[in-house]
Every structure is written in C-alpha cells, then in structure tokens.
Amino acid sequence: MKKIIFSLAIAIHLIILPLNANMLDETIKYCYSDKNIMPWNNKHLKSLDFATIYPKPLYQKSYFGYTVTGIVIVGAGAFTYLTAGAGAPVAATGVSWFSSTVAGGGAGSYMAGLSTIGSWFGGNAVLGASILNGISIGILGGGTTTFATMSILSKVGVMASITASGLDGVFYFSNVETHNLEYKVKITIPKDLGSASTRTLVDNIYEVDENIAEVYKDKNETTLIALFQKKEEYYNEANTLLGQELVRSDNQEDLIVLGIIAWNNNNIDLFNKAISKIKISKLQNTGFINYLYALGALSEEDINSALVYLDRSIKRNEYAIEPVLLYINILGNTNFIKNESKIKILVEHATKNFDSDCYATGHSLVSAYYRFATFYFMNKQYSNAEKYYEKAYSKLSIFQKYLFTKQLKNTILLSKANAIYKQGNTTTANILYNSIINDVESEEERNALANQYLGYNNEKNNN
C-alpha cells in the first residue's frame, strides 16, 4: 500500500510540477530565506532551522493531497481498555488502553506498549508505566488519587490528555520524589545529517523501529525483546560517538543528531553538553536550536528561560508547530485559566502560519486544537472544548477520515460527544456517539468506546 501511494505521489508530481513551478519557488523562498543555506546545496549546515533539519521531499508536500498527522498518533486512537496482567509494572488501572494501542492493540500488548513508551525516553516498561501513571496523577494535581478511584468524568479527562500527548509528543508527569511536573518530549531524529557513522547509526535506529512495529502485529515476544536489546545497543553506540564528538567538537551536524538521540534516550546531561557546543554566531537561522535550548531549560525546571527560547524559536520559524505545541503545554500546565488568552494567541498563530510544506513534521493543527480543547475540558469549559475538538476533526485529511484507520477520527469525535454531553445536550451527544459506534466493526472496540462515553456510563450507573 505504501509503495502504491508513493508511486501515485511521484506520478502526480511529474505531471503537475511544470504547472506548479511558481508555487514551489515561493514555498522554497518562504522556508529558506537564503538559497545558499538550502541543505541540498551545502555539505555542512549554515542554518539550524526546522526546514534545514527536517527537509521535506517534494512528493510529500501537502498539495499532493497526502498528509499524515504523524507517527506519534499510533497511540492516539486508543480504544483497548485493558488492565495490567500478572507481573506487569504498577500502572494506574485504565491508562493501559494507551500503551496497548501503541503496541497495536489486542490481548498481550499492554507490556509491549509500556516498553515502547519507555524506550522513547531511554527506558523500559517500568519507565513507560511511571510516565502513564504519572500523567494521570499530574493532571489531578498530585496527591494519592488513583485512576481506579476517579469519577467517570476524571477518567475521561485523563484519557483525553494522554491522547493529546500522543498527538503532540509532549508527555508530562508528576515526579514522585519532587512532586513537580516532569516533561518528556519526543524529538524526531534527523536523517541524512552528520558523518557517515552517524548517518548509518540513524538508519539502523529507524530500521529497528520499523521492525518493532512489524513484530507487534505478530505478537512475537521473543523477537520483540531481541529488537529492544538491539535498539539499546544503538543508543549506547550513539552515546559513545557523542562522547568522542564532544572531545573533538568539529562536526556540528553530529552534535545535533547525536544530541537528539541522547535526549530521546533520557541522557539529558549528554544532550545539554552537545547543544552547548553548537556555535551559533555565524548561523543564518536559529529557530531549531532555540527549540532545543528550550528543552534543555525545561529539563532543569527553568520555565522562564524555556519560554524565552520558545519565543525566539517561534519568531525565527513561524511555520514550525513544535515550539508552539510545547509552549501551549507549559502555559496550560502552569495555570490554564491565567494563561488562556496567551494560549489562544499561540493557537491562532499556528493556524495562520503553520506550513507542513516547509519541513517534514509528525504534527499538525490537529495536535494544537486537540490539546487546547482538552485543557478546556479539564477546566470544565465544555462549550470551548467542543469548539476546538471540532476544529481538530476538521483538520484531519480525507485519508484519516475515510480511507485508513478511523481510530483517530473516532477518538476526536468521542471527545466532542463528551463535551456536548457535559453541556446538557444529551440528545445531540447520543446521536454523535451512535454514529461513531455504527462506524466500528470490532465488538471489543465498541465496548471500549462505550466505557469512554459519559452518556453510556451515567446511564449504566443510574440503572
């Protein structure tokens, strides 16, 4: 299927390229202010902006009609409502629907999903469980409340928040020791940058991730464990290469790529050392490096500095959505009511300026709208939540709505139905809910949807 889509995209590209030459030129000028800094013209980077770090092939441009929200949404359309099995690490009962979906859904995928989430940030299933468990605790403001003892409304809110994390790549949880919110942000590893050894390593990491995704479908636990071990070996190799590069410090591309791998591997100290070695005085654009600076400040709980760096990143790369998404999360978690107007300005900025034609990104306006809606939902502003859930739905591509997996679409519509229900419009909410149910073939999926719908649970509790 992927090959077919790719072939069609190339064919369309070859046919309409002459007709769209001006449009392509304008896109290039918008993304790259100086033609001399375009990555295909230089052996070494002269700019650290999003368009240079994540260049996008022409056949992937949005005007060819095929856009995807990103790999991270594999965990967003979550419906499997499983509890931890024997021997599983402690996690809040109920949040496992997210981890199981990351692993492809179905019985036995809970542990695999936790391992995946943990491996995103340099750990195993235990780290994955602590992240998911901590998300629910963090959302509730800490304390001893567990998922199992929450009201149905609180559970729905936690699930929506975890879905938002799946969409924007920003995870946050309450640190058990400090009781402060700790952020885990997934950064896409750049390809085709750095020395030959770094590029080979990155290719190996991408390959093992693809193999892991395939093995999940077969539920082959032995092979899965071996693949995770292989991925750990690649991460260790990256740490070794970065250690050597920190001594030489003569290849800034290596510092960027290996530093990002260190960040994803939860080796924050190495990450901070790597980005501190980047010489920015002669760079044409620093939008991306300022985003990395913000992450470094956030890792040290320096919120004010993180926001300053994000402001700079947004100013230099208005088309990029990642700094906006992180900014929204920080403001919303700090004090949503106080920062609501600022968050709205950021969302409007993304609406006006985000351009996925400028660079390859795993995020979209769906990510921003869904997160904003969920902050409204958690703060009991259900009318505004409905409005932005609808905006998120409207930004899904036709492929996401009708041709491929409908889980993301149904997740967003279910969130909207819950927001409508909380406004007292039960008839409208039930009609929307029933339309979602009628679009689902799996009985397991229908039951899971029912457990996440406020109208169904309230009716069940009243009988």
C-alpha positions as CSV (number, residue, x, y, z in Angstrom):
1,M,0.0,0.0,0.0
2,K,2.8,2.4,0.9
3,K,4.5,1.7,-2.4
4,I,1.3,2.4,-4.3
5,I,0.8,5.7,-2.5
6,F,4.4,6.6,-3.1
7,S,4.2,5.8,-6.8
8,L,1.0,7.8,-7.2
9,A,2.6,10.8,-5.5
10,I,5.6,10.7,-7.8
11,A,3.4,10.3,-10.9
12,I,1.3,13.3,-9.8
13,H,4.5,15.3,-9.1
14,L,5.8,14.6,-12.5
15,I,2.6,15.6,-14.2
16,I,1.8,18.8,-12.3
17,L,5.3,20.0,-11.5
18,P,5.6,22.3,-14.5
19,L,2.2,23.8,-13.6
20,N,3.3,24.5,-10.1
21,A,6.8,25.8,-10.6
22,N,5.9,29.2,-9.2
23,M,4.2,27.7,-6.2
24,L,7.2,25.5,-5.4
25,D,9.6,28.5,-5.8
26,E,7.5,30.5,-3.3
27,T,7.5,27.7,-0.9
28,I,11.3,27.3,-1.1
29,K,11.7,31.1,-0.6
30,Y,9.4,31.1,2.4
31,C,11.2,28.2,4.1
32,Y,14.7,29.2,3.2
33,S,15.4,32.9,3.3
34,D,18.8,32.4,1.5
35,K,19.1,29.9,-1.3
36,N,22.7,29.3,-0.3
37,I,21.6,27.7,3.0
38,M,19.3,25.1,1.5
39,P,20.5,21.7,2.7
40,W,21.0,20.2,-0.7
41,N,23.4,23.0,-1.7
42,N,25.8,22.6,1.2
43,K,28.0,19.9,2.7
44,H,27.7,21.4,6.1
45,L,24.8,23.2,7.7
46,K,24.9,27.0,7.8
47,S,21.4,27.2,9.4
48,L,19.7,25.5,12.3
49,D,16.1,26.0,11.5
50,F,13.4,23.3,11.2
51,A,13.4,23.4,7.4
52,T,17.1,22.6,7.3
53,I,17.0,19.9,9.9
54,Y,13.8,18.2,8.5
55,P,13.8,18.9,4.8
56,K,10.7,17.6,3.0
57,P,10.8,15.8,-0.4
58,L,8.6,17.4,-3.0
59,Y,6.4,14.3,-3.4
60,Q,5.4,14.7,0.3
61,K,4.2,18.2,0.0
62,S,0.6,18.7,1.2
63,Y,-0.6,20.0,-2.1
64,F,-0.2,16.4,-3.4
65,G,-3.1,15.6,-1.2
66,Y,-1.5,13.1,1.2
67,T,-0.8,14.5,4.7
68,V,-0.5,12.5,7.8
69,T,-0.5,13.8,11.4
70,G,2.5,11.7,12.2
71,I,3.9,8.5,13.7
72,V,3.1,9.6,17.2
73,I,-0.6,9.2,16.6
74,V,-0.2,5.5,16.5
75,G,-1.0,5.8,20.2
76,A,-3.7,8.5,19.9
77,G,-6.7,6.5,18.6
78,A,-6.7,4.4,21.7
79,F,-9.6,2.1,22.4
80,T,-8.4,-1.1,24.1
81,Y,-9.4,-0.9,27.7
82,L,-7.1,-3.4,29.4
83,T,-5.7,-3.7,32.9
84,A,-2.3,-4.8,33.9
85,G,-1.6,-8.5,33.8
86,A,0.3,-10.6,36.3
87,G,3.8,-9.4,36.7
88,A,3.2,-6.1,34.9
89,P,4.7,-3.0,36.5
90,V,2.4,-0.9,38.6
91,A,0.3,1.5,36.5
92,A,-2.9,3.3,37.0
93,T,-5.6,0.9,36.0
94,G,-7.3,2.2,32.9
95,V,-4.4,4.1,31.3
96,S,-3.2,0.9,29.7
97,W,-5.6,1.5,26.8
98,F,-3.0,3.9,25.5
99,S,0.0,1.6,25.9
100,S,-1.7,-1.3,24.4
101,T,-2.7,0.7,21.3
102,V,0.9,1.8,20.8
103,A,1.7,-1.9,20.5
104,G,-1.1,-2.5,18.0
105,G,-3.9,-3.3,20.4
106,G,-5.2,-6.7,21.4
107,A,-4.6,-9.1,24.3
108,G,-1.0,-9.2,25.5
109,S,0.1,-5.9,24.0
110,Y,0.0,-4.0,27.3
111,M,3.5,-4.8,28.3
112,A,4.8,-4.2,24.8
113,G,3.2,-0.8,24.7
114,L,4.7,0.2,28.0
115,S,8.1,-0.9,26.7
116,T,7.6,1.2,23.6
117,I,6.7,4.3,25.6
118,G,9.7,3.7,27.9
119,S,12.0,3.1,25.0
120,W,11.0,6.5,23.6
121,F,12.8,8.0,26.6
122,G,15.6,5.7,27.2
123,G,13.9,3.2,29.5
124,N,11.9,0.1,29.7
125,A,8.3,-0.9,30.6
126,V,8.8,0.4,34.2
127,L,9.6,3.9,32.9
128,G,6.6,3.6,30.5
129,A,4.3,2.7,33.3
130,S,5.6,5.5,35.5
131,I,5.0,8.0,32.7
132,L,1.4,6.9,32.1
133,N,0.7,6.6,35.8
134,G,2.3,10.0,36.4
135,I,0.3,11.7,33.7
136,S,-3.0,10.9,35.5
137,I,-1.5,12.0,38.8
138,G,-0.1,15.1,37.4
139,I,-3.3,16.1,35.7
140,L,-5.1,15.7,39.0
141,G,-2.6,17.9,40.8
142,G,-0.7,15.2,42.6
143,G,-1.9,13.5,45.8
144,T,-2.9,9.9,46.4
145,T,-5.8,9.7,44.0
146,T,-5.6,6.7,41.7
147,F,-7.2,6.1,38.4
148,A,-9.4,3.4,39.7
149,T,-10.9,5.7,42.3
150,M,-11.6,8.6,39.9
151,S,-15.0,9.6,38.8
152,I,-16.0,8.7,35.2
153,L,-15.6,12.4,34.3
154,S,-12.0,12.5,35.6
155,K,-11.1,9.2,33.8
156,V,-12.4,10.7,30.5
157,G,-10.3,13.8,31.1
158,V,-7.2,11.8,31.8
159,M,-7.7,9.7,28.7
160,A,-8.2,12.8,26.5
161,S,-5.0,14.2,28.0
162,I,-3.0,11.1,27.2
163,T,-4.4,11.2,23.7
164,A,-3.2,14.8,23.4
165,S,0.2,13.6,24.4
166,G,0.1,11.0,21.6
167,L,-0.7,13.7,19.2
168,D,1.8,16.5,20.1
169,G,4.6,14.3,21.5
170,V,4.6,16.2,24.8
171,F,4.3,14.0,27.9
172,Y,4.4,15.3,31.4
173,F,4.0,13.6,34.7
174,S,4.3,14.2,38.4
175,N,7.8,13.2,39.7
176,V,7.3,11.0,42.7
177,E,10.3,12.5,44.5
178,T,10.0,16.2,43.7
179,H,6.2,16.3,43.1
180,N,7.0,18.7,40.2
181,L,5.8,18.2,36.7
182,E,8.5,16.5,34.6
183,Y,8.4,16.8,30.8
184,K,9.3,14.1,28.3
185,V,9.2,15.4,24.7
186,K,9.7,13.1,21.7
187,I,12.1,14.7,19.2
188,T,12.3,13.3,15.6
189,I,15.8,12.1,14.8
190,P,17.1,14.0,11.7
191,K,18.2,11.8,8.8
192,D,21.0,12.4,6.3
193,L,22.9,14.7,8.5
194,G,26.3,14.3,10.1
195,S,29.3,11.9,9.4
196,A,28.9,8.6,7.7
197,S,29.0,6.7,11.0
198,T,26.2,8.9,12.4
199,R,24.0,8.5,9.3
200,T,24.5,4.7,9.4
201,L,23.5,4.7,13.1
202,V,20.4,6.7,12.4
203,D,19.4,4.5,9.6
204,N,19.8,1.5,11.9
205,I,17.6,3.1,14.6
206,Y,14.9,3.8,12.1
207,E,15.1,0.2,10.7
208,V,14.8,-1.4,14.1
209,D,11.8,0.8,14.9
210,E,10.2,-0.3,11.7
211,N,10.9,-4.0,12.6
212,I,9.5,-3.4,16.1
213,A,6.3,-2.1,14.5
214,E,6.0,-5.2,12.3
215,V,6.7,-7.6,15.1
216,Y,3.9,-6.1,17.2
217,K,1.4,-7.3,14.6
218,D,2.6,-10.9,15.1
219,K,2.8,-10.6,19.0
220,N,6.2,-12.4,18.9
221,E,7.5,-11.6,22.4
222,T,10.9,-13.2,21.9
223,T,11.7,-11.3,18.8
224,L,10.4,-8.1,20.3
225,I,12.8,-8.4,23.3
226,A,15.7,-9.0,20.9
227,L,14.8,-5.9,18.9
228,F,14.6,-3.8,22.0
229,Q,18.0,-5.0,23.0
230,K,19.3,-4.1,19.6
231,K,17.8,-0.6,19.9
232,E,19.5,-0.2,23.3
233,E,22.8,-1.2,21.6
234,Y,22.3,1.5,19.0
235,Y,21.6,4.1,21.8
236,N,24.8,3.0,23.6
237,E,26.7,3.4,20.3
238,A,25.3,6.9,19.9
239,N,26.4,7.8,23.4
240,T,29.9,6.6,22.6
241,L,30.0,8.5,19.4
242,L,28.7,11.6,21.1
243,G,31.3,11.3,23.8
244,Q,34.1,11.3,21.2
245,E,32.5,14.2,19.3
246,L,32.3,16.3,22.5
247,V,36.1,16.0,22.7
248,R,36.7,16.9,19.0
249,S,33.7,19.2,18.6
250,D,34.4,19.7,14.9
251,N,31.2,18.4,13.4
252,Q,28.1,20.4,14.5
253,E,25.8,18.1,12.5
254,D,26.9,15.2,14.6
255,L,26.4,17.1,17.8
256,I,22.8,17.9,16.8
257,V,21.9,14.4,15.7
258,L,23.6,12.5,18.4
259,G,22.4,15.1,21.0
260,I,18.8,14.4,19.9
261,I,19.3,10.7,20.3
262,A,20.7,11.3,23.8
263,W,17.6,13.3,24.6
264,N,15.3,10.5,23.4
265,N,17.5,8.1,25.4
266,N,16.8,10.2,28.5
267,N,20.5,11.1,28.8
268,I,19.8,14.7,29.4
269,D,23.3,15.6,30.6
270,L,24.9,14.4,27.3
271,F,22.2,16.3,25.4
272,N,22.9,19.6,27.2
273,K,26.6,19.2,26.6
274,A,26.1,18.6,22.9
275,I,23.9,21.6,22.2
276,S,26.1,23.8,24.3
277,K,28.9,23.0,21.9
278,I,27.0,24.3,18.9
279,K,28.5,27.6,17.6
280,I,25.5,29.8,16.6
281,S,27.3,33.1,15.9
282,K,27.5,32.5,12.2
283,L,24.2,30.7,11.7
284,Q,21.7,32.2,9.3
285,N,18.7,31.0,11.3
286,T,18.5,29.5,14.8
287,G,14.8,28.5,15.1
288,F,15.5,24.9,15.7
289,I,18.5,25.3,18.1
290,N,16.4,27.7,20.2
291,Y,13.8,24.9,20.5
292,L,16.5,22.6,21.7
293,Y,17.7,25.3,24.2
294,A,14.1,25.4,25.5
295,L,14.1,21.7,26.1
296,G,17.4,21.9,27.9
297,A,16.0,24.7,30.2
298,L,12.8,22.7,30.8
299,S,14.9,19.7,31.9
300,E,16.4,21.9,34.6
301,E,12.9,23.2,35.5
302,D,13.8,26.6,34.4
303,I,10.4,27.5,33.0
304,N,11.1,31.2,32.4
305,S,14.1,30.5,30.2
306,A,12.3,27.8,28.3
307,L,9.6,30.3,27.4
308,V,12.1,32.9,26.3
309,Y,13.8,30.3,24.0
310,L,10.4,29.2,22.6
311,D,9.6,32.8,21.8
312,R,12.8,33.1,19.8
313,S,12.2,29.8,18.1
314,I,8.6,30.8,17.0
315,K,9.8,34.2,15.8
316,R,12.6,32.7,13.7
317,N,10.5,29.8,12.3
318,E,6.9,30.9,12.2
319,Y,5.9,27.9,10.0
320,A,7.0,25.3,12.6
321,I,4.4,24.0,15.1
322,E,6.7,22.1,17.6
323,P,7.7,25.2,19.6
324,V,4.1,26.3,19.7
325,L,2.9,22.9,21.0
326,L,5.4,22.9,23.7
327,Y,4.6,26.5,24.7
328,I,0.9,25.6,24.9
329,N,1.6,22.7,27.2
330,I,3.8,24.7,29.5
331,L,1.3,27.5,29.9
332,G,-1.6,25.2,30.3
333,N,0.1,23.2,33.0
334,T,1.3,26.2,34.8
335,N,-2.0,28.0,35.1
336,F,-4.5,27.4,32.3
337,I,-7.1,30.0,33.5
338,K,-4.5,32.7,33.8
339,N,-2.8,31.8,30.5
340,E,-5.9,31.0,28.4
341,S,-5.7,34.2,26.3
342,K,-1.9,33.7,25.6
343,I,-2.6,30.1,24.6
344,K,-5.3,31.2,22.3
345,I,-2.9,33.7,20.6
346,L,-0.4,30.8,20.1
347,V,-3.1,28.6,18.6
348,E,-4.2,31.4,16.3
349,H,-0.5,31.9,15.4
350,A,-0.2,28.3,14.4
351,T,-3.5,28.5,12.5
352,K,-2.2,31.4,10.4
353,N,1.5,30.4,10.0
354,F,1.9,26.6,10.3
355,D,3.1,25.2,6.9
356,S,3.8,21.5,6.6
357,D,5.2,22.1,3.1
358,C,8.2,23.8,4.6
359,Y,9.5,20.8,6.6
360,A,8.8,17.1,7.4
361,T,6.9,17.1,10.7
362,G,4.9,14.5,12.6
363,H,2.5,17.1,13.9
364,S,-0.3,19.3,12.6
365,L,-3.0,21.7,13.6
366,V,-4.9,18.6,14.8
367,S,-2.3,18.4,17.6
368,A,-2.7,22.0,18.7
369,Y,-6.5,22.1,18.5
370,Y,-6.9,18.8,20.4
371,R,-4.6,19.8,23.2
372,F,-6.3,23.2,23.6
373,A,-9.7,21.5,23.6
374,T,-8.6,19.1,26.3
375,F,-7.3,21.9,28.5
376,Y,-10.8,23.4,28.2
377,F,-12.4,20.1,29.0
378,M,-10.2,19.6,32.1
379,N,-11.2,23.1,33.3
380,K,-14.9,22.4,32.7
381,Q,-15.3,24.9,29.9
382,Y,-17.2,22.4,27.8
383,S,-18.5,24.7,25.1
384,N,-15.0,25.8,24.2
385,A,-13.8,22.2,24.4
386,E,-16.5,21.2,21.8
387,K,-15.4,24.1,19.5
388,Y,-11.8,23.0,19.4
389,Y,-12.4,19.3,19.2
390,E,-14.5,20.1,16.1
391,K,-11.6,22.2,14.8
392,A,-9.2,19.2,15.3
393,Y,-11.6,17.0,13.4
394,S,-11.9,19.5,10.6
395,K,-8.1,19.3,10.1
396,L,-7.9,15.6,9.5
397,S,-7.1,14.6,6.0
398,I,-9.6,12.7,3.9
399,F,-7.4,9.6,4.3
400,Q,-7.6,9.8,8.1
401,K,-11.4,10.3,7.9
402,Y,-12.4,7.7,5.4
403,L,-9.6,5.6,3.9
404,F,-7.2,4.4,6.5
405,T,-7.6,3.6,10.2
406,K,-10.6,5.6,11.7
407,Q,-9.4,5.3,15.3
408,L,-8.1,8.8,15.5
409,K,-11.2,10.3,13.9
410,N,-13.4,8.3,16.3
411,T,-11.2,9.4,19.3
412,I,-11.7,13.1,18.4
413,L,-15.4,12.7,17.8
414,L,-15.9,10.8,21.1
415,S,-14.2,13.7,22.9
416,K,-16.5,16.1,21.2
417,A,-19.5,14.0,22.2
418,N,-18.4,14.0,25.8
419,A,-18.0,17.8,25.7
420,I,-21.5,18.1,24.2
421,Y,-22.9,15.8,26.8
422,K,-21.5,17.9,29.7
423,Q,-23.3,20.9,28.3
424,G,-26.6,19.1,28.8
425,N,-27.2,18.4,25.1
426,T,-27.7,14.7,25.7
427,T,-29.7,14.0,22.6
428,T,-27.1,15.6,20.3
429,A,-24.3,13.9,22.1
430,N,-26.0,10.5,21.9
431,I,-26.6,10.9,18.2
432,L,-22.9,11.6,17.6
433,Y,-21.9,8.7,19.9
434,N,-24.2,6.3,18.0
435,S,-22.8,7.4,14.7
436,I,-19.3,6.6,16.0
437,I,-20.4,3.2,17.2
438,N,-22.0,2.4,13.9
439,D,-18.7,3.1,12.2
440,V,-16.8,0.5,14.2
441,E,-16.7,-3.2,13.2
442,S,-14.9,-4.7,16.2
443,E,-17.1,-5.6,19.2
444,E,-14.0,-5.1,21.5
445,E,-13.6,-1.6,20.1
446,R,-17.3,-0.8,20.6
447,N,-17.2,-1.9,24.2
448,A,-14.1,0.2,24.8
449,L,-15.8,3.3,23.2
450,A,-18.8,2.8,25.4
451,N,-16.6,2.8,28.5
452,Q,-15.2,6.1,27.5
453,Y,-18.5,7.8,26.7
454,L,-20.0,9.8,29.6
455,G,-23.6,9.2,28.5
456,Y,-23.2,5.5,28.4
457,N,-21.5,5.3,31.8
458,N,-24.0,7.7,33.5
459,E,-26.9,5.7,32.1
460,K,-25.4,2.4,33.2
461,N,-24.8,3.8,36.7
462,N,-28.4,5.1,37.0
463,N,-29.9,1.7,36.2
